[in-house]
């Protein structure tokens, strides 16, 4: 790294520290209060933003954490899952309606053939298992499924089942920042997180892949 680049980074870091000390940062409780004061606009606008922006390759985790912070546990999970399904349908439909015409002649070639065989041959189980793998990007998988021959119904059911544990875990983490999460809800979300972890372990064991690694098809999805 050049001396100029190092200097720019240091100046940027100093500027952020100074700005952070001068600009008051609201607490999680204050942010939750502002969201509640906005009434119905908060969940509706958040749902629209989540649904549309995650069609692009933007990580869902950021939105799930924000959902927990703004909306709380139950509402945050509900809105996040609805947005997840809407974004999945949009991306799937775009890929199938527009992209498949361009990709279909190449479905017997290389990575496209491997992805198509994995998803279409496995159906609901394949989609669910891939959704449980955190390293597989959400939007990339939506498009891959749309380009494959898998029907929409198993795609949607697998997306819901595979996305729920991780979504609930991230939402409850955002909710916990306010310090107002009921212990019972924490217990429920902990169970969902454990279910997701066990499901991921079983998927990797059955595929013969060491835990923490991906299959060739999953690596191609994540690439």
RODO-2510 file (C-alpha; in nm, 4 decimals, decimal comma):
residues 223
     n   res          X          Y          Z
     1     x     0,0000     0,0000     0,0000
     2     x     0,1408     0,3402    -0,0994
     3     x     0,2062     0,6173     0,1512
     4     x    -0,0652     0,8278    -0,0117
     5     x    -0,3263     0,5547     0,0240
     6     x    -0,2263     0,4985     0,3876
     7     x    -0,2593     0,8700     0,4579
     8     x    -0,6051     0,8828     0,2993
     9     x    -0,7227     0,5864     0,5097
    10     x    -0,5884     0,7427     0,8290
    11     x    -0,7524     1,0766     0,7518
    12     x    -1,0796     0,8997     0,6776
    13     x    -1,0633     0,7116     1,0085
    14     x    -0,9922     1,0343     1,1971
    15     x    -1,2824     1,2067     1,0222
    16     x    -1,5194     0,9240     1,1190
    17     x    -1,4072     0,9424     1,4839
    18     x    -1,4544     1,3192     1,4915
    19     x    -1,7948     1,2968     1,3239
    20     x    -1,9029     1,0258     1,5661
    21     x    -1,8064     1,2404     1,8633
    22     x    -1,9895     1,5468     1,7332
    23     x    -2,3066     1,3918     1,5912
    24     x    -2,5372     1,2370     1,8525
    25     x    -2,6054     0,8710     1,7770
    26     x    -2,9551     0,7556     1,8782
    27     x    -2,9833     0,4533     2,1022
    28     x    -3,1605     0,1369     1,9809
    29     x    -3,4554     0,2212     2,2063
    30     x    -3,4856     0,5674     2,0502
    31     x    -3,4765     0,4191     1,7007
    32     x    -3,7531     0,1738     1,7977
    33     x    -3,9596     0,4615     1,9396
    34     x    -3,9249     0,6625     1,6190
    35     x    -4,0329     0,3606     1,4160
    36     x    -4,3362     0,3067     1,6356
    37     x    -4,4319     0,6741     1,6154
    38     x    -4,4397     0,6470     1,2348
    39     x    -4,7204     0,3921     1,2661
    40     x    -4,8115     0,1754     0,9676
    41     x    -4,5602     0,3544     0,7434
    42     x    -4,2637     0,1804     0,9073
    43     x    -4,3527    -0,1829     0,8266
    44     x    -4,4977    -0,0971     0,4842
    45     x    -4,1997     0,1077     0,3668
    46     x    -3,9557    -0,1389     0,5160
    47     x    -4,1327    -0,4278     0,3431
    48     x    -4,1137    -0,2500     0,0067
    49     x    -3,7468    -0,1599     0,0500
    50     x    -3,6527    -0,5117     0,1635
    51     x    -3,8464    -0,6795    -0,1198
    52     x    -3,7043    -0,4630    -0,3975
    53     x    -3,3460    -0,4145    -0,2815
    54     x    -3,2767    -0,7814    -0,2108
    55     x    -3,3661    -0,8693    -0,5690
    56     x    -3,0213    -0,7206    -0,6276
    57     x    -2,7178    -0,8821    -0,4600
    58     x    -2,7621    -0,7029    -0,1273
    59     x    -2,7234    -0,9231     0,1851
    60     x    -3,0501    -1,0008     0,3628
    61     x    -2,8798    -1,0091     0,7012
    62     x    -2,8651    -0,6291     0,7131
    63     x    -3,2401    -0,6066     0,6558
    64     x    -3,3175    -0,8830     0,9063
    65     x    -3,1191    -0,7101     1,1793
    66     x    -3,2900    -0,3816     1,0957
    67     x    -3,6311    -0,5498     1,1053
    68     x    -3,5648    -0,6691     1,4582
    69     x    -3,4494    -0,3234     1,5641
    70     x    -3,7400    -0,1325     1,4075
    71     x    -4,0309    -0,3747     1,4382
    72     x    -3,9469    -0,6126     1,7195
    73     x    -3,9442    -0,9914     1,7185
    74     x    -4,2764    -1,1286     1,5877
    75     x    -4,3505    -0,8402     1,3497
    76     x    -3,9895    -0,8327     1,2328
    77     x    -3,9878    -1,2023     1,1469
    78     x    -4,3257    -1,1781     0,9703
    79     x    -4,2276    -0,8772     0,7585
    80     x    -3,8850    -1,0214     0,6806
    81     x    -4,0276    -1,3530     0,5634
    82     x    -4,2932    -1,1843     0,3478
    83     x    -4,0235    -0,9640     0,1935
    84     x    -3,8011    -1,2675     0,1425
    85     x    -4,0732    -1,4496    -0,0466
    86     x    -4,1613    -1,1441    -0,2567
    87     x    -3,7975    -1,0870    -0,3509
    88     x    -3,7611    -1,4557    -0,4376
    89     x    -4,0680    -1,4488    -0,6643
    90     x    -3,9490    -1,1321    -0,8386
    91     x    -3,5978    -1,2616    -0,9061
    92     x    -3,7242    -1,6082    -1,0035
    93     x    -3,9756    -1,4576    -1,2443
    94     x    -3,7205    -1,2234    -1,3991
    95     x    -3,4741    -1,5057    -1,4553
    96     x    -3,7344    -1,7430    -1,5942
    97     x    -3,9138    -1,4893    -1,8109
    98     x    -3,6164    -1,2972    -1,9459
    99     x    -3,2919    -1,4772    -1,8776
   100     x    -3,3888    -1,8343    -1,9562
   101     x    -3,4219    -1,7618    -2,3267
   102     x    -3,0571    -1,6646    -2,3313
   103     x    -2,9341    -1,9455    -2,1068
   104     x    -3,1484    -2,2375    -2,2256
   105     x    -2,9232    -2,3253    -2,5227
   106     x    -2,6382    -2,3659    -2,2750
   107     x    -2,8191    -2,5769    -2,0140
   108     x    -2,6056    -2,8776    -2,1038
   109     x    -2,2798    -2,6953    -2,0471
   110     x    -2,0569    -2,6786    -1,7412
   111     x    -2,1751    -2,5023    -1,4285
   112     x    -2,5262    -2,4328    -1,5625
   113     x    -2,5848    -2,8050    -1,6130
   114     x    -2,4544    -2,8841    -1,2610
   115     x    -2,6744    -2,6207    -1,0989
   116     x    -2,9786    -2,7286    -1,2970
   117     x    -2,9251    -3,0956    -1,2056
   118     x    -2,8779    -3,0118    -0,8371
   119     x    -3,1894    -2,7983    -0,8131
   120     x    -3,4225    -2,9794    -1,0512
   121     x    -3,3223    -3,3283    -0,9426
   122     x    -3,3459    -3,2498    -0,5724
   123     x    -3,6558    -3,0302    -0,5894
   124     x    -3,7864    -2,9112    -0,2545
   125     x    -3,5071    -3,0787    -0,0579
   126     x    -3,2359    -2,9215    -0,2706
   127     x    -3,3770    -2,5705    -0,2374
   128     x    -3,4303    -2,6073     0,1385
   129     x    -3,0806    -2,7433     0,1961
   130     x    -2,9150    -2,4723    -0,0120
   131     x    -3,1117    -2,2015     0,1686
   132     x    -2,9757    -2,3329     0,4970
   133     x    -2,6166    -2,2838     0,3786
   134     x    -2,5181    -1,9277     0,4796
   135     x    -2,2454    -1,9043     0,2148
   136     x    -2,4927    -1,9371    -0,0750
   137     x    -2,5986    -1,5818    -0,1735
   138     x    -2,9729    -1,5245    -0,1562
   139     x    -3,0193    -1,3331    -0,4820
   140     x    -2,7793    -1,5512    -0,6804
   141     x    -2,9728    -1,8621    -0,5850
   142     x    -3,3020    -1,6987    -0,6814
   143     x    -3,1714    -1,6371    -1,0310
   144     x    -3,0143    -1,9815    -1,0585
   145     x    -3,3443    -2,1421    -0,9644
   146     x    -3,5266    -1,9292    -1,2200
   147     x    -3,2825    -2,0416    -1,4886
   148     x    -3,3183    -2,4067    -1,3885
   149     x    -3,6184    -2,6280    -1,4632
   150     x    -3,7385    -2,6493    -1,1030
   151     x    -4,1100    -2,5569    -1,0656
   152     x    -4,1990    -2,2467    -0,8690
   153     x    -4,3947    -2,4280    -0,5960
   154     x    -4,1070    -2,6354    -0,4512
   155     x    -3,8814    -2,3325    -0,4969
   156     x    -4,1095    -2,1164    -0,2809
   157     x    -4,1718    -2,3819    -0,0151
   158     x    -3,8010    -2,4643     0,0062
   159     x    -3,7149    -2,0959     0,0264
   160     x    -3,9557    -2,0452     0,3154
   161     x    -3,8418    -2,3505     0,5114
   162     x    -3,4723    -2,2926     0,4534
   163     x    -3,4789    -1,9167     0,5167
   164     x    -3,6898    -1,9136     0,8336
   165     x    -3,4275    -2,0270     1,0913
   166     x    -3,1579    -1,7834     0,9818
   167     x    -3,4050    -1,4997     0,9392
   168     x    -3,5501    -1,5482     1,2867
   169     x    -3,2036    -1,5633     1,4432
   170     x    -3,0957    -1,2361     1,2768
   171     x    -3,4204    -1,0570     1,3606
   172     x    -3,4056    -1,1526     1,7262
   173     x    -3,0470    -1,0292     1,7412
   174     x    -3,1609    -0,6910     1,6132
   175     x    -3,4533    -0,6945     1,8559
   176     x    -3,2224    -0,7803     2,1453
   177     x    -3,0309    -0,4558     2,0920
   178     x    -3,3230    -0,2694     2,2489
   179     x    -3,3150    -0,4855     2,5601
   180     x    -3,6912    -0,5363     2,5458
   181     x    -3,7130    -0,8878     2,3996
   182     x    -3,9241    -1,1223     2,6181
   183     x    -3,7309    -1,4297     2,7381
   184     x    -3,9940    -1,6602     2,5858
   185     x    -3,9325    -1,5149     2,2397
   186     x    -3,5583    -1,5515     2,2863
   187     x    -3,6125    -1,9187     2,3656
   188     x    -3,8283    -1,9708     2,0547
   189     x    -3,5755    -1,8051     1,8272
   190     x    -3,2931    -1,9995     1,9882
   191     x    -3,4777    -2,3210     1,9011
   192     x    -3,5195    -2,2034     1,5406
   193     x    -3,1495    -2,1220     1,5203
   194     x    -3,0624    -2,4669     1,6536
   195     x    -3,2970    -2,6270     1,3998
   196     x    -3,1222    -2,4362     1,1233
   197     x    -2,7808    -2,5433     1,2488
   198     x    -2,8829    -2,9082     1,2755
   199     x    -3,0406    -2,8937     0,9307
   200     x    -2,7210    -2,7508     0,7836
   201     x    -2,5124    -3,0214     0,9526
   202     x    -2,7396    -3,2990     0,8241
   203     x    -2,7363    -3,1557     0,4716
   204     x    -2,3582    -3,1419     0,4608
   205     x    -2,3217    -3,4892     0,6116
   206     x    -2,5611    -3,6449     0,3601
   207     x    -2,3844    -3,4776     0,0712
   208     x    -2,0530    -3,6154     0,1909
   209     x    -1,9139    -3,2664     0,2375
   210     x    -1,7163    -3,1863     0,5538
   211     x    -1,8991    -2,9398     0,7757
   212     x    -1,7942    -2,5850     0,6912
   213     x    -1,7289    -2,6647     0,3222
   214     x    -1,9496    -2,6458     0,0157
   215     x    -2,0234    -2,8897    -0,2604
   216     x    -1,9046    -2,8035    -0,6116
   217     x    -2,2532    -2,6893    -0,7082
   218     x    -2,2822    -2,4659    -0,4033
   219     x    -1,9395    -2,3146    -0,4734
   220     x    -2,0556    -2,2300    -0,8230
   221     x    -2,3665    -2,0660    -0,6804
   222     x    -2,1623    -1,8652    -0,4345
   223     x    -1,9081    -1,7590    -0,6983
***
